[in-house]
Amino acid sequence: MRIYLSSPFQYSRADCIWKDQVRSVLASVNPDIETVDPCPDNVLEEALADQLLEENNLLGYYSFCSNIVESDLAMLNKCDGVFVYLPPDAITFGTTHEIVHALNRNIPIVLVTPDKIKNISRWLWGLLGPNRIFSDINEATRVLAKRIVVSDGGNVNDEVYYPGWSKTNR
């Protein structure tokens, strides 16, 4: 089983403490669950992107960015769950796309924001609802680990969980 770690690019590289915390909780819940990190610290890629922009090579930059999108979604498609870390005031275009992509594929997902959950956009609230949004990394990780192993109708945290949730049954 695999969990995709999603976060806005600038936070995913700068603050890896949350990733370590998720991995630690997963190891205690189920050591067979591994994580997939789409944002390894790759300085060479960062330098190439900057160089393409400095040279005004927009076609090259488009190709570079397109490859990132395709690669990230291919990794997500091979995962059984998605853990989203969303710091306050983060730019979330790619992260939001990953959320929508996971929802469309019925991949269980949780979103954690370390700040007040009321600061999450209305769009994300409308997409995810209160059963997928958390302020505590440990709780969210445990819930996601359980959700990826239950079958339709399984009980998780006193709620019946269906992997293919719709607004009417969550």
WOPEMO-V323576 format. One record per residue. N is the residue number from 1. RES is the residue in one letter. SS is DSSP state (a for helix, b for strand, c for the rest). PHI is phi in whole degrees, -180 to 180 (* if undefined). NEAR is the number of other C-alpha atoms within 12 Angstrom. Layout:
{{N;RES;SS;PHI;NEAR} {N;RES;SS;PHI;NEAR}}
//
This chain:
{{1;M;c;*;22} {2;R;b;-135;29} {3;I;b;-120;39} {4;Y;b;-84;42} {5;L;b;-98;46} {6;S;b;-113;46} {7;S;b;-166;39} {8;P;c;-55;30} {9;F;a;-47;31} {10;Q;a;-65;24} {11;Y;a;-91;27} {12;S;a;-64;29} {13;R;a;-87;23} {14;A;a;-78;16} {15;D;c;-125;20} {16;C;c;-94;23} {17;I;a;-59;15} {18;W;a;-62;30} {19;K;a;-65;34} {20;D;a;-62;20} {21;Q;a;-66;24} {22;V;a;-60;39} {23;R;a;-61;31} {24;S;a;-64;21} {25;V;a;-65;27} {26;L;a;-60;31} {27;A;a;-61;19} {28;S;a;-78;17} {29;V;a;-85;21} {30;N;c;-156;24} {31;P;c;-64;15} {32;D;c;-84;15} {33;I;c;-86;28} {34;E;b;-111;29} {35;T;b;-110;34} {36;V;b;-119;29} {37;D;b;-109;30} {38;P;c;-77;33} {39;C;c;-122;30} {40;P;c;-69;22} {41;D;c;-77;18} {42;N;c;-117;12} {43;V;a;-66;12} {44;L;a;-64;11} {45;E;a;-63;18} {46;E;a;-62;21} {47;A;a;-65;15} {48;L;a;-64;19} {49;A;a;-61;26} {50;D;a;-62;19} {51;Q;a;-64;17} {52;L;a;-61;20} {53;L;a;-70;19} {54;E;a;-60;13} {55;E;c;-83;13} {56;N;c;58;13} {57;N;c;-88;16} {58;L;a;-69;17} {59;L;a;-66;14} {60;G;a;-65;19} {61;Y;a;-66;23} {62;Y;a;-59;16} {63;S;a;-61;17} {64;F;a;-59;23} {65;C;a;-67;22} {66;S;a;-61;17} {67;N;a;-64;16} {68;I;a;-64;21} {69;V;a;-60;23} {70;E;a;-61;17} {71;S;a;-65;19} {72;D;a;-63;30} {73;L;a;-68;29} {74;A;a;-65;18} {75;M;a;-64;27} {76;L;a;-61;38} {77;N;a;-61;26} {78;K;c;-93;21} {79;C;c;-104;31} {80;D;c;-98;32} {81;G;b;-162;43} {82;V;b;-131;48} {83;F;b;-110;50} {84;V;b;-109;48} {85;Y;b;-109;46} {86;L;c;-127;41} {87;P;c;-67;30} {88;P;c;-62;21} {89;D;c;62;17} {90;A;c;-86;23} {91;I;c;-81;19} {92;T;c;-122;27} {93;F;a;-59;19} {94;G;a;-65;27} {95;T;a;-63;35} {96;T;a;-63;30} {97;H;a;-63;24} {98;E;a;-63;38} {99;I;a;-62;40} {100;V;a;-62;26} {101;H;a;-60;27} {102;A;a;-64;37} {103;L;a;-61;28} {104;N;a;-64;20} {105;R;c;-99;22} {106;N;c;57;24} {107;I;c;-90;32} {108;P;b;-56;42} {109;I;b;-145;47} {110;V;b;-132;46} {111;L;b;-122;43} {112;V;b;-121;40} {113;T;c;-126;31} {114;P;c;-73;24} {115;D;c;-99;20} {116;K;c;-69;17} {117;I;a;-67;25} {118;K;a;-71;18} {119;N;a;-83;20} {120;I;c;-73;31} {121;S;c;-61;22} {122;R;a;-64;13} {123;W;a;-63;16} {124;L;a;-66;30} {125;W;a;-60;22} {126;G;a;-65;17} {127;L;a;-78;28} {128;L;a;-103;30} {129;G;c;73;25} {130;P;c;-70;22} {131;N;c;-79;32} {132;R;c;-119;38} {133;I;b;-111;35} {134;F;b;-134;32} {135;S;c;-110;27} {136;D;c;-117;26} {137;I;a;-61;33} {138;N;a;-62;30} {139;E;a;-63;26} {140;A;a;-61;36} {141;T;a;-64;44} {142;R;a;-63;31} {143;V;a;-63;37} {144;L;a;-63;43} {145;A;a;-60;38} {146;K;a;-71;33} {147;R;a;-66;37} {148;I;c;-81;34} {149;V;c;-111;28} {150;V;c;-84;22} {151;S;c;-89;16} {152;D;c;-50;18} {153;G;c;86;18} {154;G;b;-69;17} {155;N;b;-100;18} {156;V;b;-130;24} {157;N;c;53;18} {158;D;c;62;10} {159;E;b;-130;17} {160;V;b;-80;20} {161;Y;b;-109;27} {162;Y;c;-118;26} {163;P;c;-53;31} {164;G;c;-97;24} {165;W;c;-53;26} {166;S;c;-129;17} {167;K;c;-59;15} {168;T;c;-80;8} {169;N;c;-117;15} {170;R;c;-109;18}}
//
